[in-house]
Amino acid sequence: MTVLPSSFFFARNETTPIGCIEVQAGLNGLWRVDLLGHAFSSRNGKEIQNDQSGLARKALDQILEYLHGSRRVFDLEIDWSLMKPFQIKVLNRALQIPFGQTLTYGQLAVEFGTPAASRAVGGALAHNPLPIVIPCHRVVAANGALTGFSAAEGIRTKKWLLELEGHNVVGEKLV
């Protein structure tokens, strides 16, 4: 069972180019971004609940700016408390991948001094609680394949995000 941070807030917006997004934040920062896809619909559409700090709204606004091409870097506090040490290490490194660039799972494993750990890197990225904000979509297979993306609509969403950043993707592979 996951223990939720105290005093959590959330924002939801269904009008993004990749479908509905739900953002959750607490007193210590942003702790969840759910890319729910086009099939998800909320009865209420846009909503903010208990967002006294404004963090959920700020996060959602920055994500929308990114999706519309006017933001490349996020300025948000992240709550790392629900993540494991290796996952934090991998996600912190993913945060450093600049807009428009990619790395491979293997390259990250080599950087961590464990060249055989590309699957562990992939596992940590697969459980990224903050997709887009922590750009795990910028990590691809050694052959350029867009292997895995845990958000709704999976590879289709990853492809859209990479194309937004200027990559040429044919099928499910960077070219």
C-alpha positions in Angstrom: 0.0 0.0 0.0 1.3 3.4 -0.9 1.3 6.1 1.8 0.2 9.4 0.3 2.0 12.6 1.3 0.0 14.6 3.8 -2.0 17.5 2.5 -2.0 16.5 -1.1 -3.5 18.7 -3.8 -4.4 17.8 -7.4 -5.2 19.5 -10.7 -6.8 17.9 -13.7 -7.0 19.1 -17.3 -8.5 17.1 -20.2 -7.6 19.4 -23.0 -3.9 18.5 -23.7 -2.7 17.2 -27.0 -2.0 13.9 -25.3 -5.2 13.6 -23.4 -6.1 14.0 -19.8 -3.4 14.8 -17.2 -3.7 14.6 -13.5 -1.2 16.4 -11.3 -0.7 15.7 -7.6 1.4 17.8 -5.2 1.9 18.0 -1.5 3.6 20.3 1.0 7.0 19.0 0.0 6.5 19.3 -3.8 5.2 17.6 -6.8 4.8 13.8 -6.4 2.7 12.5 -9.2 1.9 13.3 -12.9 -0.5 10.8 -14.5 -0.9 10.8 -18.2 -4.3 9.3 -18.5 -4.7 9.5 -22.3 -7.6 10.4 -24.5 -10.0 7.6 -23.4 -10.2 9.1 -19.9 -12.8 11.7 -19.2 -13.7 13.5 -16.0 -17.2 14.7 -15.2 -15.8 18.0 -14.0 -13.2 18.8 -16.7 -10.7 21.2 -15.3 -10.5 21.2 -11.5 -8.2 22.1 -8.6 -8.9 20.7 -5.2 -7.3 22.1 -2.0 -4.4 23.7 -3.9 -3.7 26.4 -1.3 0.0 26.4 -2.2 -0.7 26.8 -6.0 1.9 24.1 -6.7 -0.5 21.8 -8.5 -1.8 24.6 -10.7 1.8 25.8 -11.4 2.9 22.2 -12.4 -0.1 21.8 -14.7 0.5 25.2 -16.3 4.1 24.4 -16.9 3.2 21.0 -18.4 0.7 22.6 -20.7 3.3 25.2 -21.8 5.7 22.3 -22.6 3.0 20.5 -24.6 2.2 23.6 -26.6 5.9 24.2 -27.4 6.6 27.3 -25.2 8.5 25.6 -22.3 11.7 23.4 -22.4 12.7 23.4 -18.7 10.5 22.9 -15.6 10.8 24.9 -12.4 9.1 22.8 -9.9 9.8 21.3 -6.5 9.8 17.5 -6.5 8.9 15.4 -3.5 11.3 12.4 -3.7 10.1 10.8 -0.4 8.1 8.0 -2.1 11.0 6.8 -4.3 13.7 4.3 -3.7 17.4 5.4 -3.8 18.3 3.8 -7.2 15.2 5.2 -8.7 16.1 8.7 -7.4 19.6 8.3 -8.9 18.2 7.3 -12.4 15.4 9.9 -12.3 17.8 12.7 -11.3 20.0 11.8 -14.3 17.0 11.8 -16.6 16.2 15.3 -15.4 19.6 16.4 -16.8 18.8 15.2 -20.3 18.3 18.4 -22.3 15.2 19.1 -24.4 15.7 17.6 -27.8 18.4 15.1 -26.8 18.2 11.4 -26.0 20.3 8.8 -24.2 20.0 5.1 -24.2 19.3 2.8 -21.2 22.8 1.3 -21.7 24.5 4.8 -21.7 22.8 5.5 -18.3 23.9 2.1 -16.9 27.5 2.8 -18.0 27.4 6.2 -16.4 26.4 4.5 -13.1 29.3 2.2 -13.4 27.2 -0.9 -14.0 27.1 -1.5 -17.8 25.0 -4.6 -17.4 22.2 -2.8 -15.5 20.3 -1.3 -18.5 17.3 -3.3 -17.5 17.4 -1.9 -14.0 17.6 1.6 -15.4 14.6 0.8 -17.6 12.7 -0.5 -14.5 13.4 2.7 -12.6 12.3 4.8 -15.5 9.2 2.6 -16.0 8.1 3.6 -12.5 8.7 7.3 -13.0 5.9 9.1 -11.1 6.5 12.4 -12.9 6.6 11.7 -16.7 7.2 14.8 -18.8 8.5 16.7 -15.8 11.2 14.0 -15.4 11.7 13.3 -19.1 12.0 9.5 -19.2 10.7 9.7 -22.7 14.2 10.9 -23.7 15.6 7.5 -22.9 15.5 5.0 -25.8 17.0 1.6 -26.7 20.5 1.4 -28.2 19.0 0.9 -31.7 16.7 3.9 -31.3 13.6 1.9 -30.6 11.0 3.6 -28.4 10.8 0.6 -26.0 8.2 1.1 -23.3 6.4 4.1 -21.9 4.1 3.5 -18.9 1.7 6.4 -19.6 -1.7 5.8 -21.3 -1.3 5.1 -25.0 2.3 4.1 -24.3 4.7 4.3 -27.2 2.3 6.6 -29.1 2.6 9.2 -26.3 6.4 8.7 -26.2 6.6 9.2 -29.9 4.5 12.4 -29.7 6.7 13.8 -27.0 9.9 13.1 -28.9 8.5 14.6 -32.1 7.5 17.7 -30.1 11.2 18.0 -29.2 12.3 17.8 -32.8 13.1 14.1 -33.3 12.2 12.3 -36.4 10.4 9.0 -35.5 9.4 6.5 -38.0 7.2 3.7 -36.7 8.5 3.2 -33.2 12.1 4.1 -33.9 14.3 7.3 -33.9 15.8 7.9 -37.3 
